[in-house]
Amino acid sequence: MKENKYKAGDAVYAKIKPDVKLVVRRYIDRIYYCKFFNEPNRKELALFESEIVEK
């Protein structure tokens, strides 16, 4: 059984702000660490799979 739905490098969007593109950087202990696509120096987000949507 595959534990994580998204892999590093996948483009995703947070449910709370679906117009902002994120990129999965890593997945650890059921948490996805995502960078902002257009703002690489901005602090990354830590999201659970249930907080992420695909477009």
C-alpha distance matrix in Angstrom:
0.0 3.8 6.3 9.3 10.7 13.8 14.8 18.2 21.0 19.7 22.4 21.7 24.1 24.5 25.1 28.3 29.7 28.1 31.0 30.1 27.8 25.5 23.6 20.4 21.7 18.9 15.9 16.4 15.4 14.0 17.3 18.0 21.4 23.2 26.5 29.1 29.4 33.2 33.9 32.3 34.5 33.6 31.6 27.8 25.9 23.1 21.0 18.0 15.7 17.8 20.9 20.0 20.8 21.0 24.3
3.8 0.0 3.8 5.9 7.4 10.1 11.0 14.5 17.3 16.0 18.8 18.3 20.8 21.4 22.4 25.6 26.7 25.1 27.8 26.7 24.3 21.9 19.8 16.7 18.0 15.4 12.6 13.6 13.3 11.7 14.5 14.7 18.0 19.6 22.9 25.4 25.7 29.5 30.2 28.6 30.9 30.0 28.1 24.4 22.6 20.0 18.0 15.5 13.0 15.6 18.3 17.1 18.0 18.0 21.4
6.3 3.8 0.0 3.8 6.8 9.4 10.6 13.6 16.7 15.5 18.1 17.1 19.3 19.3 20.3 23.2 24.6 23.5 26.3 25.1 22.9 20.2 18.5 15.1 16.3 13.3 10.0 10.5 9.8 8.0 11.0 11.9 15.3 17.3 20.8 23.5 24.3 28.1 28.4 26.8 28.8 27.6 25.4 21.7 19.7 16.8 14.9 12.2 10.4 13.2 15.8 15.0 16.7 17.4 21.0
9.3 5.9 3.8 0.0 3.8 5.7 7.3 10.4 13.3 11.9 14.3 13.4 15.7 16.0 17.5 20.4 21.4 20.2 22.8 21.5 19.2 16.5 14.7 11.5 13.0 10.6 7.6 9.4 9.7 7.3 9.1 8.9 12.3 13.9 17.3 19.9 20.5 24.3 24.8 23.3 25.4 24.3 22.4 18.6 16.7 14.2 12.3 10.2 8.0 11.3 13.3 12.0 13.6 14.1 17.8
10.7 7.4 6.8 3.8 0.0 3.8 6.9 10.4 12.3 10.0 12.0 11.0 13.5 14.4 15.6 18.9 19.6 17.8 20.4 19.5 17.1 15.0 13.5 11.0 13.5 12.0 9.8 12.4 13.0 10.1 11.1 10.0 13.2 13.8 17.0 18.9 19.1 22.9 23.9 22.8 25.4 24.2 22.7 18.9 17.0 15.1 12.7 10.8 7.6 10.5 12.3 10.2 10.9 10.9 14.4
13.8 10.1 9.4 5.7 3.8 0.0 3.8 7.0 8.6 6.3 8.8 8.4 11.5 13.0 15.0 18.1 18.1 16.4 18.4 17.0 14.3 11.9 9.9 7.5 10.1 9.3 8.3 11.6 13.3 10.8 10.7 8.3 10.9 10.8 13.7 15.7 15.7 19.5 20.5 19.3 22.0 21.1 20.0 16.2 14.8 13.5 11.7 11.0 8.4 11.7 12.4 9.6 10.4 9.9 13.2
14.8 11.0 10.6 7.3 6.9 3.8 0.0 3.8 6.3 5.8 9.3 10.2 13.7 15.4 17.9 20.6 20.3 18.7 20.3 18.3 15.2 12.4 9.5 6.7 8.1 7.3 7.4 10.9 13.5 11.9 11.6 9.0 10.6 10.7 13.1 15.6 15.3 19.0 19.9 18.1 20.8 20.5 19.5 15.9 15.3 14.2 13.4 13.2 11.4 15.0 15.3 12.7 13.7 12.7 15.6
18.2 14.5 13.6 10.4 10.4 7.0 3.8 0.0 3.8 5.7 8.9 10.6 13.9 15.6 18.8 20.9 20.1 18.9 20.0 17.5 14.2 11.1 7.6 4.9 5.0 5.4 7.4 11.0 14.2 13.4 12.1 9.0 9.1 8.9 10.5 13.3 13.0 16.6 17.1 14.9 17.6 17.8 17.0 13.6 13.8 13.4 13.5 14.4 13.4 17.0 16.5 14.0 15.2 14.3 16.8
21.0 17.3 16.7 13.3 12.3 8.6 6.3 3.8 0.0 3.8 6.5 9.3 12.7 15.2 18.5 20.6 19.1 17.6 18.0 15.5 11.9 9.4 5.7 5.3 6.2 8.3 10.8 14.4 17.7 16.5 14.8 11.2 10.8 9.2 9.7 11.6 10.3 13.8 15.0 13.1 16.4 16.8 16.8 13.7 14.4 14.9 15.0 16.3 15.1 18.3 17.4 14.3 14.9 13.3 15.0
19.7 16.0 15.5 11.9 10.0 6.3 5.8 5.7 3.8 0.0 3.8 6.3 10.1 12.9 15.7 18.2 16.9 14.9 15.7 13.8 10.3 8.3 5.6 5.5 8.3 9.9 11.3 15.1 17.7 15.8 14.3 10.8 11.3 9.4 10.6 11.9 10.6 14.3 15.9 14.9 18.2 17.9 17.9 14.5 14.3 14.7 13.8 14.7 12.8 15.7 14.9 11.5 11.5 9.6 11.5
22.4 18.8 18.1 14.3 12.0 8.8 9.3 8.9 6.5 3.8 0.0 3.8 7.2 10.5 13.4 15.7 13.8 11.6 12.0 10.3 6.7 5.7 4.6 6.6 9.8 12.1 13.5 17.2 19.7 17.4 15.4 11.8 11.9 9.1 9.7 9.7 8.2 11.7 13.8 13.6 17.0 16.3 16.8 13.7 13.4 14.5 13.5 14.8 13.2 15.3 13.8 10.3 9.7 7.7 8.9
21.7 18.3 17.1 13.4 11.0 8.4 10.2 10.6 9.3 6.3 3.8 0.0 3.8 6.9 9.6 12.2 10.9 8.7 10.1 8.8 6.2 5.2 6.0 7.1 10.8 12.6 13.1 16.5 18.4 15.6 13.6 10.3 11.1 8.4 9.9 9.8 9.5 12.9 14.5 14.8 17.8 16.3 16.2 13.0 11.6 12.5 10.8 12.0 10.3 11.9 10.2 6.6 6.2 5.3 7.4
24.1 20.8 19.3 15.7 13.5 11.5 13.7 13.9 12.7 10.1 7.2 3.8 0.0 3.8 6.4 8.6 7.1 5.1 7.1 6.2 5.4 5.6 8.3 9.7 13.1 14.9 15.2 18.2 19.6 16.7 14.4 11.5 12.0 9.3 10.6 9.6 10.1 12.8 14.2 15.2 17.7 15.5 15.5 12.7 10.8 12.1 10.2 11.8 10.7 11.2 8.6 5.7 5.3 6.1 7.5
24.5 21.4 19.3 16.0 14.4 13.0 15.4 15.6 15.2 12.9 10.5 6.9 3.8 0.0 3.8 5.4 5.3 5.3 8.3 7.5 8.1 7.7 10.5 11.1 14.2 15.4 15.2 17.5 18.4 15.5 12.9 10.9 11.5 9.5 11.2 10.6 12.3 14.7 15.2 16.3 18.1 15.3 14.6 11.9 9.2 10.2 7.9 9.6 9.5 9.3 5.9 4.7 6.1 8.6 10.5
25.1 22.4 20.3 17.5 15.6 15.0 17.9 18.8 18.5 15.7 13.4 9.6 6.4 3.8 0.0 3.8 5.5 5.4 9.1 9.7 11.0 11.3 14.1 14.6 17.7 18.6 17.9 19.9 20.2 16.9 14.9 13.6 14.8 13.2 15.1 14.2 15.7 17.9 18.5 20.0 21.6 18.6 17.8 15.4 12.4 12.8 10.0 10.7 10.2 8.5 5.5 5.6 6.0 9.2 10.7
28.3 25.6 23.2 20.4 18.9 18.1 20.6 20.9 20.6 18.2 15.7 12.2 8.6 5.4 3.8 0.0 3.8 6.2 9.1 9.6 11.9 12.3 15.6 16.3 19.1 20.1 19.7 21.4 21.7 18.7 16.3 15.1 15.6 14.0 15.3 14.1 16.1 17.7 17.8 19.6 20.7 17.3 16.6 14.9 11.9 12.9 10.9 12.3 12.9 11.1 7.7 8.7 9.6 12.6 13.7
29.7 26.7 24.6 21.4 19.6 18.1 20.3 20.1 19.1 16.9 13.8 10.9 7.1 5.3 5.5 3.8 0.0 3.8 5.6 6.0 8.9 10.2 13.8 15.4 18.2 19.9 20.2 22.3 23.2 20.5 17.7 15.8 15.7 13.2 13.7 11.6 13.3 14.4 14.9 17.2 18.5 15.4 15.4 14.0 11.8 13.8 12.3 14.3 14.6 13.6 10.0 9.7 9.9 11.9 12.2
28.1 25.1 23.5 20.2 17.8 16.4 18.7 18.9 17.6 14.9 11.6 8.7 5.1 5.3 5.4 6.2 3.8 0.0 3.8 5.6 7.4 9.4 12.8 14.6 17.9 19.7 20.0 22.6 23.6 20.6 18.2 15.9 16.2 13.5 14.1 12.1 12.7 14.3 15.7 17.8 19.8 17.2 17.5 15.6 13.5 15.2 13.2 14.8 14.1 13.2 10.3 8.7 7.5 8.8 8.5
31.0 27.8 26.3 22.8 20.4 18.4 20.3 20.0 18.0 15.7 12.0 10.1 7.1 8.3 9.1 9.1 5.6 3.8 0.0 3.8 6.4 9.6 13.1 15.7 18.7 21.1 22.0 24.8 26.3 23.5 20.8 18.1 17.8 14.6 14.2 11.4 11.4 12.1 13.9 16.5 18.7 16.4 17.5 16.1 14.9 17.3 15.9 17.9 17.3 16.9 13.8 12.0 10.7 10.9 9.5
30.1 26.7 25.1 21.5 19.5 17.0 18.3 17.5 15.5 13.8 10.3 8.8 6.2 7.5 9.7 9.6 6.0 5.6 3.8 0.0 3.8 6.5 10.2 13.0 15.5 18.2 19.5 22.3 24.1 21.7 18.7 15.8 14.9 11.4 10.6 7.6 8.0 8.9 10.3 12.8 14.9 12.7 13.9 12.5 11.8 14.6 14.0 16.6 16.4 16.6 13.4 11.5 11.1 11.4 10.9
27.8 24.3 22.9 19.2 17.1 14.3 15.2 14.2 11.9 10.3 6.7 6.2 5.4 8.1 11.0 11.9 8.9 7.4 6.4 3.8 0.0 3.8 6.9 10.1 12.8 15.7 17.3 20.4 22.6 20.3 17.5 14.1 13.3 9.6 8.8 6.4 5.5 7.7 9.9 11.4 14.3 12.8 14.0 12.0 11.7 14.2 13.6 16.0 15.4 16.4 13.6 10.8 10.4 9.7 9.5
25.5 21.9 20.2 16.5 15.0 11.9 12.4 11.1 9.4 8.3 5.7 5.2 5.6 7.7 11.3 12.3 10.2 9.4 9.6 6.5 3.8 0.0 3.8 6.6 9.2 12.0 13.7 16.8 19.2 17.2 14.2 10.7 9.6 5.9 5.5 4.6 5.0 8.4 9.4 9.8 12.7 11.2 11.6 9.0 8.8 11.1 10.9 13.5 13.2 14.9 12.3 9.7 10.4 10.2 11.3
23.6 19.8 18.5 14.7 13.5 9.9 9.5 7.6 5.7 5.6 4.6 6.0 8.3 10.5 14.1 15.6 13.8 12.8 13.1 10.2 6.9 3.8 0.0 3.8 6.2 9.3 11.5 14.9 17.7 16.1 13.4 9.7 8.5 5.3 5.2 6.4 5.9 9.7 10.7 9.7 12.9 12.3 12.5 9.5 9.9 11.5 11.6 13.9 13.3 15.9 13.9 11.1 11.9 11.2 12.8
20.4 16.7 15.1 11.5 11.0 7.5 6.7 4.9 5.3 5.5 6.6 7.1 9.7 11.1 14.6 16.3 15.4 14.6 15.7 13.0 10.1 6.6 3.8 0.0 3.8 5.8 7.7 11.2 14.1 12.7 10.3 6.5 5.9 4.4 6.4 9.0 9.5 13.2 13.5 12.0 14.6 13.9 13.1 9.6 9.4 9.7 9.8 11.5 11.1 14.2 12.9 10.4 12.1 11.9 14.3
21.7 18.0 16.3 13.0 13.5 10.1 8.1 5.0 6.2 8.3 9.8 10.8 13.1 14.2 17.7 19.1 18.2 17.9 18.7 15.5 12.8 9.2 6.2 3.8 0.0 3.8 7.2 10.2 13.7 13.3 10.8 7.5 5.6 5.3 6.4 9.9 10.6 13.9 13.5 11.0 13.1 13.2 12.1 8.9 9.9 10.0 11.4 13.4 13.7 17.0 15.7 13.7 15.8 15.7 18.0
18.9 15.4 13.3 10.6 12.0 9.3 7.3 5.4 8.3 9.9 12.1 12.6 14.9 15.4 18.6 20.1 19.9 19.7 21.1 18.2 15.7 12.0 9.3 5.8 3.8 0.0 3.8 6.6 10.2 10.3 8.4 6.0 5.4 7.3 9.6 13.1 14.3 17.6 17.0 14.5 16.2 16.0 14.1 10.8 10.9 9.7 10.8 12.0 12.4 16.1 15.4 14.0 16.4 16.7 19.7
15.9 12.6 10.0 7.6 9.8 8.3 7.4 7.4 10.8 11.3 13.5 13.1 15.2 15.2 17.9 19.7 20.2 20.0 22.0 19.5 17.3 13.7 11.5 7.7 7.2 3.8 0.0 3.8 6.9 6.7 5.6 4.6 6.2 9.0 12.1 15.5 16.9 20.4 19.9 17.7 19.2 18.5 16.2 12.7 11.7 9.4 9.6 9.6 10.0 13.7 13.8 12.9 15.6 16.4 19.8
16.4 13.6 10.5 9.4 12.4 11.6 10.9 11.0 14.4 15.1 17.2 16.5 18.2 17.5 19.9 21.4 22.3 22.6 24.8 22.3 20.4 16.8 14.9 11.2 10.2 6.6 3.8 0.0 3.8 5.6 5.4 6.7 8.0 11.5 14.7 18.1 20.0 23.3 22.3 20.0 21.0 20.1 17.3 14.1 13.0 10.0 10.6 10.3 11.5 14.9 15.3 15.2 18.3 19.6 23.1
15.4 13.3 9.8 9.7 13.0 13.3 13.5 14.2 17.7 17.7 19.7 18.4 19.6 18.4 20.2 21.7 23.2 23.6 26.3 24.1 22.6 19.2 17.7 14.1 13.7 10.2 6.9 3.8 0.0 3.8 5.5 8.5 10.6 14.1 17.5 20.7 22.8 26.1 25.1 23.1 23.9 22.6 19.5 16.4 14.6 11.1 11.1 9.7 11.2 14.0 15.0 15.7 19.0 20.8 24.4
14.0 11.7 8.0 7.3 10.1 10.8 11.9 13.4 16.5 15.8 17.4 15.6 16.7 15.5 16.9 18.7 20.5 20.6 23.5 21.7 20.3 17.2 16.1 12.7 13.3 10.3 6.7 5.6 3.8 0.0 3.8 6.7 9.9 12.8 16.6 19.4 21.3 24.8 24.1 22.6 23.8 22.1 19.3 15.9 13.5 10.0 8.7 6.5 7.5 10.3 11.7 12.3 15.5 17.4 21.2
17.3 14.5 11.0 9.1 11.1 10.7 11.6 12.1 14.8 14.3 15.4 13.6 14.4 12.9 14.9 16.3 17.7 18.2 20.8 18.7 17.5 14.2 13.4 10.3 10.8 8.4 5.6 5.4 5.5 3.8 0.0 3.8 6.4 9.5 13.1 15.9 18.2 21.5 20.6 19.2 20.2 18.4 15.5 12.1 9.7 6.2 5.6 5.0 7.2 10.1 10.1 10.7 14.2 16.3 19.8
18.0 14.7 11.9 8.9 10.0 8.3 9.0 9.0 11.2 10.8 11.8 10.3 11.5 10.9 13.6 15.1 15.8 15.9 18.1 15.8 14.1 10.7 9.7 6.5 7.5 6.0 4.6 6.7 8.5 6.7 3.8 0.0 3.8 6.1 9.9 12.7 14.6 18.0 17.5 16.1 17.5 16.0 13.6 9.9 8.0 5.6 5.1 6.1 7.1 10.4 9.7 9.1 12.3 13.8 17.1
21.4 18.0 15.3 12.3 13.2 10.9 10.6 9.1 10.8 11.3 11.9 11.1 12.0 11.5 14.8 15.6 15.7 16.2 17.8 14.9 13.3 9.6 8.5 5.9 5.6 5.4 6.2 8.0 10.6 9.9 6.4 3.8 0.0 3.8 7.0 10.2 12.6 15.6 14.5 12.8 13.9 12.6 10.2 6.5 5.7 4.6 6.5 8.9 10.5 13.4 11.8 11.2 14.2 15.5 18.3
23.2 19.6 17.3 13.9 13.8 10.8 10.7 8.9 9.2 9.4 9.1 8.4 9.3 9.5 13.2 14.0 13.2 13.5 14.6 11.4 9.6 5.9 5.3 4.4 5.3 7.3 9.0 11.5 14.1 12.8 9.5 6.1 3.8 0.0 3.8 6.7 8.9 12.0 11.4 10.1 11.9 10.5 9.1 5.4 5.2 6.4 7.5 10.5 11.4 13.9 11.7 10.2 12.6 13.4 15.7
26.5 22.9 20.8 17.3 17.0 13.7 13.1 10.5 9.7 10.6 9.7 9.9 10.6 11.2 15.1 15.3 13.7 14.1 14.2 10.6 8.8 5.5 5.2 6.4 6.4 9.6 12.1 14.7 17.5 16.6 13.1 9.9 7.0 3.8 0.0 3.8 6.1 8.8 7.8 6.3 8.5 7.5 7.4 4.7 6.6 9.2 10.9 14.1 15.0 17.3 14.7 13.0 14.8 15.2 16.7
29.1 25.4 23.5 19.9 18.9 15.7 15.6 13.3 11.6 11.9 9.7 9.8 9.6 10.6 14.2 14.1 11.6 12.1 11.4 7.6 6.4 4.6 6.4 9.0 9.9 13.1 15.5 18.1 20.7 19.4 15.9 12.7 10.2 6.7 3.8 0.0 3.8 5.7 5.2 5.8 8.2 6.8 8.1 6.7 8.1 11.4 12.6 15.9 16.6 18.2 15.2 13.4 14.6 14.7 15.5
29.4 25.7 24.3 20.5 19.1 15.7 15.3 13.0 10.3 10.6 8.2 9.5 10.1 12.3 15.7 16.1 13.3 12.7 11.4 8.0 5.5 5.0 5.9 9.5 10.6 14.3 16.9 20.0 22.8 21.3 18.2 14.6 12.6 8.9 6.1 3.8 0.0 3.8 5.7 6.4 9.9 9.6 11.5 10.1 11.6 14.5 15.3 18.2 18.1 19.9 17.2 14.7 15.0 14.2 14.4
33.2 29.5 28.1 24.3 22.9 19.5 19.0 16.6 13.8 14.3 11.7 12.9 12.8 14.7 17.9 17.7 14.4 14.3 12.1 8.9 7.7 8.4 9.7 13.2 13.9 17.6 20.4 23.3 26.1 24.8 21.5 18.0 15.6 12.0 8.8 5.7 3.8 0.0 3.8 6.2 9.1 9.2 12.1 11.9 13.8 17.2 18.2 21.3 21.5 23.0 20.0 17.8 18.0 17.2 16.8
33.9 30.2 28.4 24.8 23.9 20.5 19.9 17.1 15.0 15.9 13.8 14.5 14.2 15.2 18.5 17.8 14.9 15.7 13.9 10.3 9.9 9.4 10.7 13.5 13.5 17.0 19.9 22.3 25.1 24.1 20.6 17.5 14.5 11.4 7.8 5.2 5.7 3.8 0.0 3.8 5.6 5.6 8.9 9.6 12.1 15.7 17.4 20.9 21.7 23.3 20.1 18.4 19.4 19.2 19.3
32.3 28.6 26.8 23.3 22.8 19.3 18.1 14.9 13.1 14.9 13.6 14.8 15.2 16.3 20.0 19.6 17.2 17.8 16.5 12.8 11.4 9.8 9.7 12.0 11.0 14.5 17.7 20.0 23.1 22.6 19.2 16.1 12.8 10.1 6.3 5.8 6.4 6.2 3.8 0.0 3.8 5.6 8.1 8.4 11.6 14.8 16.9 20.3 21.3 23.4 20.5 18.8 20.1 19.9 20.6
34.5 30.9 28.8 25.4 25.4 22.0 20.8 17.6 16.4 18.2 17.0 17.8 17.7 18.1 21.6 20.7 18.5 19.8 18.7 14.9 14.3 12.7 12.9 14.6 13.1 16.2 19.2 21.0 23.9 23.8 20.2 17.5 13.9 11.9 8.5 8.2 9.9 9.1 5.6 3.8 0.0 3.8 6.5 8.4 12.0 15.2 17.9 21.5 23.0 25.0 22.0 20.9 22.6 22.9 23.7
33.6 30.0 27.6 24.3 24.2 21.1 20.5 17.8 16.8 17.9 16.3 16.3 15.5 15.3 18.6 17.3 15.4 17.2 16.4 12.7 12.8 11.2 12.3 13.9 13.2 16.0 18.5 20.1 22.6 22.1 18.4 16.0 12.6 10.5 7.5 6.8 9.6 9.2 5.6 5.6 3.8 0.0 3.8 6.2 9.3 12.8 15.4 19.1 20.9 22.4 19.2 18.5 20.4 21.1 22.1
31.6 28.1 25.4 22.4 22.7 20.0 19.5 17.0 16.8 17.9 16.8 16.2 15.5 14.6 17.8 16.6 15.4 17.5 17.5 13.9 14.0 11.6 12.5 13.1 12.1 14.1 16.2 17.3 19.5 19.3 15.5 13.6 10.2 9.1 7.4 8.1 11.5 12.1 8.9 8.1 6.5 3.8 0.0 3.8 6.7 9.8 12.9 16.6 18.8 20.5 17.4 17.2 19.8 21.0 22.5
27.8 24.4 21.7 18.6 18.9 16.2 15.9 13.6 13.7 14.5 13.7 13.0 12.7 11.9 15.4 14.9 14.0 15.6 16.1 12.5 12.0 9.0 9.5 9.6 8.9 10.8 12.7 14.1 16.4 15.9 12.1 9.9 6.5 5.4 4.7 6.7 10.1 11.9 9.6 8.4 8.4 6.2 3.8 0.0 3.8 6.8 9.7 13.3 15.3 17.3 14.4 14.0 16.6 17.9 19.8
25.9 22.6 19.7 16.7 17.0 14.8 15.3 13.8 14.4 14.3 13.4 11.6 10.8 9.2 12.4 11.9 11.8 13.5 14.9 11.8 11.7 8.8 9.9 9.4 9.9 10.9 11.7 13.0 14.6 13.5 9.7 8.0 5.7 5.2 6.6 8.1 11.6 13.8 12.1 11.6 12.0 9.3 6.7 3.8 0.0 3.8 6.2 9.9 12.2 13.8 10.9 11.0 14.0 15.9 18.2
23.1 20.0 16.8 14.2 15.1 13.5 14.2 13.4 14.9 14.7 14.5 12.5 12.1 10.2 12.8 12.9 13.8 15.2 17.3 14.6 14.2 11.1 11.5 9.7 10.0 9.7 9.4 10.0 11.1 10.0 6.2 5.6 4.6 6.4 9.2 11.4 14.5 17.2 15.7 14.8 15.2 12.8 9.8 6.8 3.8 0.0 3.8 7.1 9.9 11.8 9.7 10.4 14.0 16.2 19.1
21.0 18.0 14.9 12.3 12.7 11.7 13.4 13.5 15.0 13.8 13.5 10.8 10.2 7.9 10.0 10.9 12.3 13.2 15.9 14.0 13.6 10.9 11.6 9.8 11.4 10.8 9.6 10.6 11.1 8.7 5.6 5.1 6.5 7.5 10.9 12.6 15.3 18.2 17.4 16.9 17.9 15.4 12.9 9.7 6.2 3.8 0.0 3.8 6.5 8.0 6.0 7.1 10.9 13.6 16.6
18.0 15.5 12.2 10.2 10.8 11.0 13.2 14.4 16.3 14.7 14.8 12.0 11.8 9.6 10.7 12.3 14.3 14.8 17.9 16.6 16.0 13.5 13.9 11.5 13.4 12.0 9.6 10.3 9.7 6.5 5.0 6.1 8.9 10.5 14.1 15.9 18.2 21.3 20.9 20.3 21.5 19.1 16.6 13.3 9.9 7.1 3.8 0.0 3.8 5.4 5.4 7.0 10.7 13.6 17.0
15.7 13.0 10.4 8.0 7.6 8.4 11.4 13.4 15.1 12.8 13.2 10.3 10.7 9.5 10.2 12.9 14.6 14.1 17.3 16.4 15.4 13.2 13.3 11.1 13.7 12.4 10.0 11.5 11.2 7.5 7.2 7.1 10.5 11.4 15.0 16.6 18.1 21.5 21.7 21.3 23.0 20.9 18.8 15.3 12.2 9.9 6.5 3.8 0.0 3.8 5.4 5.4 8.3 10.8 14.5
17.8 15.6 13.2 11.3 10.5 11.7 15.0 17.0 18.3 15.7 15.3 11.9 11.2 9.3 8.5 11.1 13.6 13.2 16.9 16.6 16.4 14.9 15.9 14.2 17.0 16.1 13.7 14.9 14.0 10.3 10.1 10.4 13.4 13.9 17.3 18.2 19.9 23.0 23.3 23.4 25.0 22.4 20.5 17.3 13.8 11.8 8.0 5.4 3.8 0.0 3.8 5.6 7.9 11.2 14.5
20.9 18.3 15.8 13.3 12.3 12.4 15.3 16.5 17.4 14.9 13.8 10.2 8.6 5.9 5.5 7.7 10.0 10.3 13.8 13.4 13.6 12.3 13.9 12.9 15.7 15.4 13.8 15.3 15.0 11.7 10.1 9.7 11.8 11.7 14.7 15.2 17.2 20.0 20.1 20.5 22.0 19.2 17.4 14.4 10.9 9.7 6.0 5.4 5.4 3.8 0.0 3.8 6.9 10.5 13.5
20.0 17.1 15.0 12.0 10.2 9.6 12.7 14.0 14.3 11.5 10.3 6.6 5.7 4.7 5.6 8.7 9.7 8.7 12.0 11.5 10.8 9.7 11.1 10.4 13.7 14.0 12.9 15.2 15.7 12.3 10.7 9.1 11.2 10.2 13.0 13.4 14.7 17.8 18.4 18.8 20.9 18.5 17.2 14.0 11.0 10.4 7.1 7.0 5.4 5.6 3.8 0.0 3.8 7.0 10.1
20.8 18.0 16.7 13.6 10.9 10.4 13.7 15.2 14.9 11.5 9.7 6.2 5.3 6.1 6.0 9.6 9.9 7.5 10.7 11.1 10.4 10.4 11.9 12.1 15.8 16.4 15.6 18.3 19.0 15.5 14.2 12.3 14.2 12.6 14.8 14.6 15.0 18.0 19.4 20.1 22.6 20.4 19.8 16.6 14.0 14.0 10.9 10.7 8.3 7.9 6.9 3.8 0.0 3.8 6.7
21.0 18.0 17.4 14.1 10.9 9.9 12.7 14.3 13.3 9.6 7.7 5.3 6.1 8.6 9.2 12.6 11.9 8.8 10.9 11.4 9.7 10.2 11.2 11.9 15.7 16.7 16.4 19.6 20.8 17.4 16.3 13.8 15.5 13.4 15.2 14.7 14.2 17.2 19.2 19.9 22.9 21.1 21.0 17.9 15.9 16.2 13.6 13.6 10.8 11.2 10.5 7.0 3.8 0.0 3.8
24.3 21.4 21.0 17.8 14.4 13.2 15.6 16.8 15.0 11.5 8.9 7.4 7.5 10.5 10.7 13.7 12.2 8.5 9.5 10.9 9.5 11.3 12.8 14.3 18.0 19.7 19.8 23.1 24.4 21.2 19.8 17.1 18.3 15.7 16.7 15.5 14.4 16.8 19.3 20.6 23.7 22.1 22.5 19.8 18.2 19.1 16.6 17.0 14.5 14.5 13.5 10.1 6.7 3.8 0.0
